[in-house]
Amino acid sequence: MNRPYTGAPSIKGLLLVGLLIFGAYQLFQFVDTKNWPEVTGKVTDVSIEESHQYRPRRYGSNYYTEYTPVVKYVYLVDHVSHEGSANLQTFLSRRDAENHANMQYRKGQHLQVLYNPKNHEWSSLHRSVI
């Protein structure tokens, strides 16, 4: 036997929405780099990742390739070494991706690394803007 819908949300629904909002907030706090401390790290590798994308078109399909520079680095927190990596801006040509990466990062270069004080394995090269 079904009860008629009264227009009022159920307690279970409200509880579920509340838990989802709380979980999203906790995740945001975990990855928000705005207040993370900074240490000096060192670039260990710069490479270009290639990915093939599919973009549907009205009259057929279109495949294209994207190129993303990836910077790998090491950093020390409390005398413990950690490794990190960062994907940079994506480009439609390998040459543009290589030029962009080479202008900003070179193997052996020192750079500032932000790390999560609650989990030192999480790192970033850029602060959050939110």
MODELLER restraints for C-alpha pairs under 7 A, 6 or more apart:
rsr = mdl.restraints
at = mdl.atoms
rsr.add(forms.Gaussian(group=physical.xy_distance, feature=features.Distance(at['CA:32:A'], at['CA:128:A']), mean=6.00, stdev=0.5))
rsr.add(forms.Gaussian(group=physical.xy_distance, feature=features.Distance(at['CA:33:A'], at['CA:127:A']), mean=5.09, stdev=0.5))
rsr.add(forms.Gaussian(group=physical.xy_distance, feature=features.Distance(at['CA:33:A'], at['CA:128:A']), mean=5.13, stdev=0.5))
rsr.add(forms.Gaussian(group=physical.xy_distance, feature=features.Distance(at['CA:34:A'], at['CA:127:A']), mean=5.19, stdev=0.5))
rsr.add(forms.Gaussian(group=physical.xy_distance, feature=features.Distance(at['CA:34:A'], at['CA:128:A']), mean=4.98, stdev=0.5))
rsr.add(forms.Gaussian(group=physical.xy_distance, feature=features.Distance(at['CA:36:A'], at['CA:114:A']), mean=5.76, stdev=0.5))
rsr.add(forms.Gaussian(group=physical.xy_distance, feature=features.Distance(at['CA:36:A'], at['CA:115:A']), mean=5.71, stdev=0.5))
rsr.add(forms.Gaussian(group=physical.xy_distance, feature=features.Distance(at['CA:36:A'], at['CA:116:A']), mean=5.58, stdev=0.5))
rsr.add(forms.Gaussian(group=physical.xy_distance, feature=features.Distance(at['CA:36:A'], at['CA:117:A']), mean=6.49, stdev=0.5))
rsr.add(forms.Gaussian(group=physical.xy_distance, feature=features.Distance(at['CA:37:A'], at['CA:114:A']), mean=5.66, stdev=0.5))
rsr.add(forms.Gaussian(group=physical.xy_distance, feature=features.Distance(at['CA:37:A'], at['CA:115:A']), mean=6.03, stdev=0.5))
rsr.add(forms.Gaussian(group=physical.xy_distance, feature=features.Distance(at['CA:38:A'], at['CA:112:A']), mean=6.35, stdev=0.5))
rsr.add(forms.Gaussian(group=physical.xy_distance, feature=features.Distance(at['CA:38:A'], at['CA:113:A']), mean=5.52, stdev=0.5))
rsr.add(forms.Gaussian(group=physical.xy_distance, feature=features.Distance(at['CA:38:A'], at['CA:114:A']), mean=4.52, stdev=0.5))
rsr.add(forms.Gaussian(group=physical.xy_distance, feature=features.Distance(at['CA:38:A'], at['CA:115:A']), mean=6.54, stdev=0.5))
rsr.add(forms.Gaussian(group=physical.xy_distance, feature=features.Distance(at['CA:39:A'], at['CA:112:A']), mean=5.78, stdev=0.5))
rsr.add(forms.Gaussian(group=physical.xy_distance, feature=features.Distance(at['CA:39:A'], at['CA:113:A']), mean=5.38, stdev=0.5))
rsr.add(forms.Gaussian(group=physical.xy_distance, feature=features.Distance(at['CA:39:A'], at['CA:114:A']), mean=6.51, stdev=0.5))
rsr.add(forms.Gaussian(group=physical.xy_distance, feature=features.Distance(at['CA:40:A'], at['CA:75:A']), mean=6.47, stdev=0.5))
rsr.add(forms.Gaussian(group=physical.xy_distance, feature=features.Distance(at['CA:40:A'], at['CA:110:A']), mean=6.56, stdev=0.5))
rsr.add(forms.Gaussian(group=physical.xy_distance, feature=features.Distance(at['CA:40:A'], at['CA:111:A']), mean=5.66, stdev=0.5))
rsr.add(forms.Gaussian(group=physical.xy_distance, feature=features.Distance(at['CA:40:A'], at['CA:112:A']), mean=4.72, stdev=0.5))
rsr.add(forms.Gaussian(group=physical.xy_distance, feature=features.Distance(at['CA:40:A'], at['CA:113:A']), mean=5.92, stdev=0.5))
rsr.add(forms.Gaussian(group=physical.xy_distance, feature=features.Distance(at['CA:41:A'], at['CA:73:A']), mean=6.52, stdev=0.5))
rsr.add(forms.Gaussian(group=physical.xy_distance, feature=features.Distance(at['CA:41:A'], at['CA:74:A']), mean=5.45, stdev=0.5))
rsr.add(forms.Gaussian(group=physical.xy_distance, feature=features.Distance(at['CA:41:A'], at['CA:75:A']), mean=4.25, stdev=0.5))
rsr.add(forms.Gaussian(group=physical.xy_distance, feature=features.Distance(at['CA:41:A'], at['CA:110:A']), mean=5.61, stdev=0.5))
rsr.add(forms.Gaussian(group=physical.xy_distance, feature=features.Distance(at['CA:41:A'], at['CA:111:A']), mean=5.27, stdev=0.5))
rsr.add(forms.Gaussian(group=physical.xy_distance, feature=features.Distance(at['CA:41:A'], at['CA:112:A']), mean=5.94, stdev=0.5))
rsr.add(forms.Gaussian(group=physical.xy_distance, feature=features.Distance(at['CA:41:A'], at['CA:113:A']), mean=5.91, stdev=0.5))
rsr.add(forms.Gaussian(group=physical.xy_distance, feature=features.Distance(at['CA:42:A'], at['CA:73:A']), mean=5.38, stdev=0.5))
rsr.add(forms.Gaussian(group=physical.xy_distance, feature=features.Distance(at['CA:42:A'], at['CA:74:A']), mean=5.46, stdev=0.5))
rsr.add(forms.Gaussian(group=physical.xy_distance, feature=features.Distance(at['CA:42:A'], at['CA:75:A']), mean=6.58, stdev=0.5))
rsr.add(forms.Gaussian(group=physical.xy_distance, feature=features.Distance(at['CA:42:A'], at['CA:108:A']), mean=5.87, stdev=0.5))
rsr.add(forms.Gaussian(group=physical.xy_distance, feature=features.Distance(at['CA:42:A'], at['CA:109:A']), mean=5.63, stdev=0.5))
rsr.add(forms.Gaussian(group=physical.xy_distance, feature=features.Distance(at['CA:42:A'], at['CA:110:A']), mean=4.45, stdev=0.5))
rsr.add(forms.Gaussian(group=physical.xy_distance, feature=features.Distance(at['CA:42:A'], at['CA:111:A']), mean=5.94, stdev=0.5))
rsr.add(forms.Gaussian(group=physical.xy_distance, feature=features.Distance(at['CA:43:A'], at['CA:71:A']), mean=6.97, stdev=0.5))
rsr.add(forms.Gaussian(group=physical.xy_distance, feature=features.Distance(at['CA:43:A'], at['CA:72:A']), mean=5.91, stdev=0.5))
rsr.add(forms.Gaussian(group=physical.xy_distance, feature=features.Distance(at['CA:43:A'], at['CA:73:A']), mean=4.25, stdev=0.5))
rsr.add(forms.Gaussian(group=physical.xy_distance, feature=features.Distance(at['CA:43:A'], at['CA:74:A']), mean=6.66, stdev=0.5))
rsr.add(forms.Gaussian(group=physical.xy_distance, feature=features.Distance(at['CA:43:A'], at['CA:106:A']), mean=6.71, stdev=0.5))
rsr.add(forms.Gaussian(group=physical.xy_distance, feature=features.Distance(at['CA:43:A'], at['CA:107:A']), mean=5.07, stdev=0.5))
rsr.add(forms.Gaussian(group=physical.xy_distance, feature=features.Distance(at['CA:43:A'], at['CA:108:A']), mean=5.15, stdev=0.5))
rsr.add(forms.Gaussian(group=physical.xy_distance, feature=features.Distance(at['CA:43:A'], at['CA:109:A']), mean=5.41, stdev=0.5))
rsr.add(forms.Gaussian(group=physical.xy_distance, feature=features.Distance(at['CA:43:A'], at['CA:110:A']), mean=6.41, stdev=0.5))
rsr.add(forms.Gaussian(group=physical.xy_distance, feature=features.Distance(at['CA:44:A'], at['CA:72:A']), mean=5.54, stdev=0.5))
rsr.add(forms.Gaussian(group=physical.xy_distance, feature=features.Distance(at['CA:44:A'], at['CA:73:A']), mean=4.97, stdev=0.5))
rsr.add(forms.Gaussian(group=physical.xy_distance, feature=features.Distance(at['CA:44:A'], at['CA:74:A']), mean=6.87, stdev=0.5))
rsr.add(forms.Gaussian(group=physical.xy_distance, feature=features.Distance(at['CA:44:A'], at['CA:107:A']), mean=5.35, stdev=0.5))
rsr.add(forms.Gaussian(group=physical.xy_distance, feature=features.Distance(at['CA:44:A'], at['CA:108:A']), mean=6.09, stdev=0.5))
rsr.add(forms.Gaussian(group=physical.xy_distance, feature=features.Distance(at['CA:45:A'], at['CA:71:A']), mean=5.97, stdev=0.5))
rsr.add(forms.Gaussian(group=physical.xy_distance, feature=features.Distance(at['CA:45:A'], at['CA:72:A']), mean=5.07, stdev=0.5))
rsr.add(forms.Gaussian(group=physical.xy_distance, feature=features.Distance(at['CA:45:A'], at['CA:73:A']), mean=6.91, stdev=0.5))
rsr.add(forms.Gaussian(group=physical.xy_distance, feature=features.Distance(at['CA:45:A'], at['CA:107:A']), mean=5.45, stdev=0.5))
rsr.add(forms.Gaussian(group=physical.xy_distance, feature=features.Distance(at['CA:46:A'], at['CA:69:A']), mean=6.91, stdev=0.5))
rsr.add(forms.Gaussian(group=physical.xy_distance, feature=features.Distance(at['CA:46:A'], at['CA:70:A']), mean=5.69, stdev=0.5))
rsr.add(forms.Gaussian(group=physical.xy_distance, feature=features.Distance(at['CA:46:A'], at['CA:71:A']), mean=4.65, stdev=0.5))
rsr.add(forms.Gaussian(group=physical.xy_distance, feature=features.Distance(at['CA:46:A'], at['CA:72:A']), mean=6.30, stdev=0.5))
rsr.add(forms.Gaussian(group=physical.xy_distance, feature=features.Distance(at['CA:46:A'], at['CA:106:A']), mean=6.96, stdev=0.5))
rsr.add(forms.Gaussian(group=physical.xy_distance, feature=features.Distance(at['CA:46:A'], at['CA:107:A']), mean=6.65, stdev=0.5))
rsr.add(forms.Gaussian(group=physical.xy_distance, feature=features.Distance(at['CA:47:A'], at['CA:69:A']), mean=5.70, stdev=0.5))
rsr.add(forms.Gaussian(group=physical.xy_distance, feature=features.Distance(at['CA:47:A'], at['CA:70:A']), mean=5.29, stdev=0.5))
rsr.add(forms.Gaussian(group=physical.xy_distance, feature=features.Distance(at['CA:47:A'], at['CA:71:A']), mean=6.71, stdev=0.5))
rsr.add(forms.Gaussian(group=physical.xy_distance, feature=features.Distance(at['CA:48:A'], at['CA:67:A']), mean=6.24, stdev=0.5))
rsr.add(forms.Gaussian(group=physical.xy_distance, feature=features.Distance(at['CA:48:A'], at['CA:68:A']), mean=5.46, stdev=0.5))
rsr.add(forms.Gaussian(group=physical.xy_distance, feature=features.Distance(at['CA:48:A'], at['CA:69:A']), mean=4.39, stdev=0.5))
rsr.add(forms.Gaussian(group=physical.xy_distance, feature=features.Distance(at['CA:48:A'], at['CA:70:A']), mean=5.94, stdev=0.5))
rsr.add(forms.Gaussian(group=physical.xy_distance, feature=features.Distance(at['CA:49:A'], at['CA:67:A']), mean=5.62, stdev=0.5))
rsr.add(forms.Gaussian(group=physical.xy_distance, feature=features.Distance(at['CA:49:A'], at['CA:68:A']), mean=5.12, stdev=0.5))
rsr.add(forms.Gaussian(group=physical.xy_distance, feature=features.Distance(at['CA:49:A'], at['CA:69:A']), mean=6.24, stdev=0.5))
rsr.add(forms.Gaussian(group=physical.xy_distance, feature=features.Distance(at['CA:49:A'], at['CA:70:A']), mean=6.89, stdev=0.5))
rsr.add(forms.Gaussian(group=physical.xy_distance, feature=features.Distance(at['CA:50:A'], at['CA:65:A']), mean=6.77, stdev=0.5))
rsr.add(forms.Gaussian(group=physical.xy_distance, feature=features.Distance(at['CA:50:A'], at['CA:66:A']), mean=5.81, stdev=0.5))
rsr.add(forms.Gaussian(group=physical.xy_distance, feature=features.Distance(at['CA:50:A'], at['CA:67:A']), mean=4.73, stdev=0.5))
rsr.add(forms.Gaussian(group=physical.xy_distance, feature=features.Distance(at['CA:50:A'], at['CA:68:A']), mean=6.55, stdev=0.5))
rsr.add(forms.Gaussian(group=physical.xy_distance, feature=features.Distance(at['CA:51:A'], at['CA:65:A']), mean=5.66, stdev=0.5))
rsr.add(forms.Gaussian(group=physical.xy_distance, feature=features.Distance(at['CA:51:A'], at['CA:66:A']), mean=5.31, stdev=0.5))
rsr.add(forms.Gaussian(group=physical.xy_distance, feature=features.Distance(at['CA:51:A'], at['CA:67:A']), mean=6.54, stdev=0.5))
rsr.add(forms.Gaussian(group=physical.xy_distance, feature=features.Distance(at['CA:52:A'], at['CA:63:A']), mean=6.97, stdev=0.5))
rsr.add(forms.Gaussian(group=physical.xy_distance, feature=features.Distance(at['CA:52:A'], at['CA:64:A']), mean=5.84, stdev=0.5))
rsr.add(forms.Gaussian(group=physical.xy_distance, feature=features.Distance(at['CA:52:A'], at['CA:65:A']), mean=4.48, stdev=0.5))
rsr.add(forms.Gaussian(group=physical.xy_distance, feature=features.Distance(at['CA:52:A'], at['CA:66:A']), mean=6.33, stdev=0.5))
rsr.add(forms.Gaussian(group=physical.xy_distance, feature=features.Distance(at['CA:53:A'], at['CA:63:A']), mean=5.71, stdev=0.5))
rsr.add(forms.Gaussian(group=physical.xy_distance, feature=features.Distance(at['CA:53:A'], at['CA:64:A']), mean=5.37, stdev=0.5))
rsr.add(forms.Gaussian(group=physical.xy_distance, feature=features.Distance(at['CA:53:A'], at['CA:65:A']), mean=5.92, stdev=0.5))
rsr.add(forms.Gaussian(group=physical.xy_distance, feature=features.Distance(at['CA:54:A'], at['CA:62:A']), mean=6.02, stdev=0.5))
rsr.add(forms.Gaussian(group=physical.xy_distance, feature=features.Distance(at['CA:54:A'], at['CA:63:A']), mean=4.65, stdev=0.5))
rsr.add(forms.Gaussian(group=physical.xy_distance, feature=features.Distance(at['CA:54:A'], at['CA:64:A']), mean=6.54, stdev=0.5))
rsr.add(forms.Gaussian(group=physical.xy_distance, feature=features.Distance(at['CA:55:A'], at['CA:61:A']), mean=6.35, stdev=0.5))
rsr.add(forms.Gaussian(group=physical.xy_distance, feature=features.Distance(at['CA:55:A'], at['CA:62:A']), mean=5.32, stdev=0.5))
rsr.add(forms.Gaussian(group=physical.xy_distance, feature=features.Distance(at['CA:55:A'], at['CA:63:A']), mean=6.24, stdev=0.5))
rsr.add(forms.Gaussian(group=physical.xy_distance, feature=features.Distance(at['CA:56:A'], at['CA:62:A']), mean=6.12, stdev=0.5))
rsr.add(forms.Gaussian(group=physical.xy_distance, feature=features.Distance(at['CA:65:A'], at['CA:92:A']), mean=6.39, stdev=0.5))
rsr.add(forms.Gaussian(group=physical.xy_distance, feature=features.Distance(at['CA:66:A'], at['CA:90:A']), mean=6.43, stdev=0.5))
rsr.add(forms.Gaussian(group=physical.xy_distance, feature=features.Distance(at['CA:66:A'], at['CA:91:A']), mean=5.68, stdev=0.5))
rsr.add(forms.Gaussian(group=physical.xy_distance, feature=features.Distance(at['CA:66:A'], at['CA:92:A']), mean=4.86, stdev=0.5))
rsr.add(forms.Gaussian(group=physical.xy_distance, feature=features.Distance(at['CA:66:A'], at['CA:93:A']), mean=6.98, stdev=0.5))
rsr.add(forms.Gaussian(group=physical.xy_distance, feature=features.Distance(at['CA:67:A'], at['CA:90:A']), mean=5.62, stdev=0.5))
rsr.add(forms.Gaussian(group=physical.xy_distance, feature=features.Distance(at['CA:67:A'], at['CA:91:A']), mean=5.11, stdev=0.5))
rsr.add(forms.Gaussian(group=physical.xy_distance, feature=features.Distance(at['CA:67:A'], at['CA:92:A']), mean=6.02, stdev=0.5))
rsr.add(forms.Gaussian(group=physical.xy_distance, feature=features.Distance(at['CA:67:A'], at['CA:93:A']), mean=6.37, stdev=0.5))
rsr.add(forms.Gaussian(group=physical.xy_distance, feature=features.Distance(at['CA:67:A'], at['CA:94:A']), mean=5.70, stdev=0.5))
rsr.add(forms.Gaussian(group=physical.xy_distance, feature=features.Distance(at['CA:67:A'], at['CA:97:A']), mean=6.12, stdev=0.5))
rsr.add(forms.Gaussian(group=physical.xy_distance, feature=features.Distance(at['CA:68:A'], at['CA:87:A']), mean=6.56, stdev=0.5))
rsr.add(forms.Gaussian(group=physical.xy_distance, feature=features.Distance(at['CA:68:A'], at['CA:88:A']), mean=6.20, stdev=0.5))
rsr.add(forms.Gaussian(group=physical.xy_distance, feature=features.Distance(at['CA:68:A'], at['CA:89:A']), mean=6.25, stdev=0.5))
rsr.add(forms.Gaussian(group=physical.xy_distance, feature=features.Distance(at['CA:68:A'], at['CA:90:A']), mean=4.49, stdev=0.5))
rsr.add(forms.Gaussian(group=physical.xy_distance, feature=features.Distance(at['CA:68:A'], at['CA:91:A']), mean=6.28, stdev=0.5))
rsr.add(forms.Gaussian(group=physical.xy_distance, feature=features.Distance(at['CA:68:A'], at['CA:97:A']), mean=6.28, stdev=0.5))
rsr.add(forms.Gaussian(group=physical.xy_distance, feature=features.Distance(at['CA:69:A'], at['CA:87:A']), mean=6.01, stdev=0.5))
rsr.add(forms.Gaussian(group=physical.xy_distance, feature=features.Distance(at['CA:69:A'], at['CA:88:A']), mean=5.38, stdev=0.5))
rsr.add(forms.Gaussian(group=physical.xy_distance, feature=features.Distance(at['CA:69:A'], at['CA:97:A']), mean=5.89, stdev=0.5))
rsr.add(forms.Gaussian(group=physical.xy_distance, feature=features.Distance(at['CA:69:A'], at['CA:98:A']), mean=6.91, stdev=0.5))
rsr.add(forms.Gaussian(group=physical.xy_distance, feature=features.Distance(at['CA:69:A'], at['CA:101:A']), mean=5.93, stdev=0.5))
rsr.add(forms.Gaussian(group=physical.xy_distance, feature=features.Distance(at['CA:70:A'], at['CA:85:A']), mean=6.77, stdev=0.5))
rsr.add(forms.Gaussian(group=physical.xy_distance, feature=features.Distance(at['CA:70:A'], at['CA:86:A']), mean=5.65, stdev=0.5))
rsr.add(forms.Gaussian(group=physical.xy_distance, feature=features.Distance(at['CA:70:A'], at['CA:87:A']), mean=4.58, stdev=0.5))
rsr.add(forms.Gaussian(group=physical.xy_distance, feature=features.Distance(at['CA:70:A'], at['CA:88:A']), mean=6.10, stdev=0.5))
rsr.add(forms.Gaussian(group=physical.xy_distance, feature=features.Distance(at['CA:71:A'], at['CA:85:A']), mean=5.41, stdev=0.5))
rsr.add(forms.Gaussian(group=physical.xy_distance, feature=features.Distance(at['CA:71:A'], at['CA:86:A']), mean=5.26, stdev=0.5))
rsr.add(forms.Gaussian(group=physical.xy_distance, feature=features.Distance(at['CA:71:A'], at['CA:87:A']), mean=6.53, stdev=0.5))
rsr.add(forms.Gaussian(group=physical.xy_distance, feature=features.Distance(at['CA:72:A'], at['CA:84:A']), mean=5.78, stdev=0.5))
rsr.add(forms.Gaussian(group=physical.xy_distance, feature=features.Distance(at['CA:72:A'], at['CA:85:A']), mean=4.24, stdev=0.5))
rsr.add(forms.Gaussian(group=physical.xy_distance, feature=features.Distance(at['CA:72:A'], at['CA:86:A']), mean=6.61, stdev=0.5))
rsr.add(forms.Gaussian(group=physical.xy_distance, feature=features.Distance(at['CA:73:A'], at['CA:83:A']), mean=5.78, stdev=0.5))
rsr.add(forms.Gaussian(group=physical.xy_distance, feature=features.Distance(at['CA:73:A'], at['CA:84:A']), mean=5.34, stdev=0.5))
rsr.add(forms.Gaussian(group=physical.xy_distance, feature=features.Distance(at['CA:73:A'], at['CA:85:A']), mean=6.07, stdev=0.5))
rsr.add(forms.Gaussian(group=physical.xy_distance, feature=features.Distance(at['CA:74:A'], at['CA:81:A']), mean=6.75, stdev=0.5))
rsr.add(forms.Gaussian(group=physical.xy_distance, feature=features.Distance(at['CA:74:A'], at['CA:82:A']), mean=5.57, stdev=0.5))
rsr.add(forms.Gaussian(group=physical.xy_distance, feature=features.Distance(at['CA:74:A'], at['CA:83:A']), mean=4.46, stdev=0.5))
rsr.add(forms.Gaussian(group=physical.xy_distance, feature=features.Distance(at['CA:74:A'], at['CA:84:A']), mean=6.17, stdev=0.5))
rsr.add(forms.Gaussian(group=physical.xy_distance, feature=features.Distance(at['CA:75:A'], at['CA:81:A']), mean=5.72, stdev=0.5))
rsr.add(forms.Gaussian(group=physical.xy_distance, feature=features.Distance(at['CA:75:A'], at['CA:82:A']), mean=5.39, stdev=0.5))
rsr.add(forms.Gaussian(group=physical.xy_distance, feature=features.Distance(at['CA:75:A'], at['CA:83:A']), mean=6.50, stdev=0.5))
rsr.add(forms.Gaussian(group=physical.xy_distance, feature=features.Distance(at['CA:76:A'], at['CA:82:A']), mean=6.13, stdev=0.5))
rsr.add(forms.Gaussian(group=physical.xy_distance, feature=features.Distance(at['CA:82:A'], at['CA:121:A']), mean=6.28, stdev=0.5))
rsr.add(forms.Gaussian(group=physical.xy_distance, feature=features.Distance(at['CA:84:A'], at['CA:123:A']), mean=6.32, stdev=0.5))
rsr.add(forms.Gaussian(group=physical.xy_distance, feature=features.Distance(at['CA:86:A'], at['CA:124:A']), mean=7.00, stdev=0.5))
rsr.add(forms.Gaussian(group=physical.xy_distance, feature=features.Distance(at['CA:91:A'], at['CA:97:A']), mean=5.62, stdev=0.5))
rsr.add(forms.Gaussian(group=physical.xy_distance, feature=features.Distance(at['CA:112:A'], at['CA:125:A']), mean=6.72, stdev=0.5))
rsr.add(forms.Gaussian(group=physical.xy_distance, feature=features.Distance(at['CA:113:A'], at['CA:123:A']), mean=6.69, stdev=0.5))
rsr.add(forms.Gaussian(group=physical.xy_distance, feature=features.Distance(at['CA:113:A'], at['CA:124:A']), mean=6.01, stdev=0.5))
rsr.add(forms.Gaussian(group=physical.xy_distance, feature=features.Distance(at['CA:113:A'], at['CA:125:A']), mean=5.18, stdev=0.5))
rsr.add(forms.Gaussian(group=physical.xy_distance, feature=features.Distance(at['CA:114:A'], at['CA:123:A']), mean=5.45, stdev=0.5))
rsr.add(forms.Gaussian(group=physical.xy_distance, feature=features.Distance(at['CA:114:A'], at['CA:124:A']), mean=5.14, stdev=0.5))
rsr.add(forms.Gaussian(group=physical.xy_distance, feature=features.Distance(at['CA:114:A'], at['CA:125:A']), mean=6.00, stdev=0.5))
rsr.add(forms.Gaussian(group=physical.xy_distance, feature=features.Distance(at['CA:115:A'], at['CA:122:A']), mean=5.76, stdev=0.5))
rsr.add(forms.Gaussian(group=physical.xy_distance, feature=features.Distance(at['CA:115:A'], at['CA:123:A']), mean=4.22, stdev=0.5))
rsr.add(forms.Gaussian(group=physical.xy_distance, feature=features.Distance(at['CA:115:A'], at['CA:124:A']), mean=6.40, stdev=0.5))
rsr.add(forms.Gaussian(group=physical.xy_distance, feature=features.Distance(at['CA:116:A'], at['CA:122:A']), mean=5.49, stdev=0.5))
rsr.add(forms.Gaussian(group=physical.xy_distance, feature=features.Distance(at['CA:116:A'], at['CA:123:A']), mean=6.19, stdev=0.5))
